[in-house]
Amino acid sequence: MTATWDPDAPGVLELPSGRRLRGRALRRPLPPGPEPAFAVRLLGTEPPQVPWASCRLHWPDFRLPADRAQAREVLGEAWAREESERVEIACAGGRGRTGTALACVAVLDGIPAGEAVAFVRRHYDPHAIETPWQRRHVRRFAEGRPGRSG
């Protein structure tokens, strides 16, 4: 791996494969240290421009992604890029949507869906994944089931 996050940096989640993603709250200042090479921003509105590659997943606060197929594609890209780039996943508060997305990426990395929420809460933030439908989304993500937007 090259150009990855320091495992002790705030918000960094290390997956079993050794990939490291940074989750964070966009309402807080950018943490000190290197910038991401790629960022996934989980917001209901268009975010400000950043000087690195980024994409926005339409994902309103306390809800689920508006387009589940796009979410699977974007999170798969984030997982793949993390092998050689610094990838950041962020929403306004850095817990609900970010935690849910990190749990989905953990599933892509091989963590069983039934353990992904606990893994993210243990290694990223104990308050991550805030709603029952966000937890259910992680299970359905593992099953490849699109489900309904919520």
Beta strands, then each sheet from edge to edge (+ up, - down):
strand 1: 12-14
strand 2: 20-25
strand 3: 38-43
strand 4: 53-58
strand 5: 87-91
sheet 1: 1+ 2- 5- 3- 4-
end
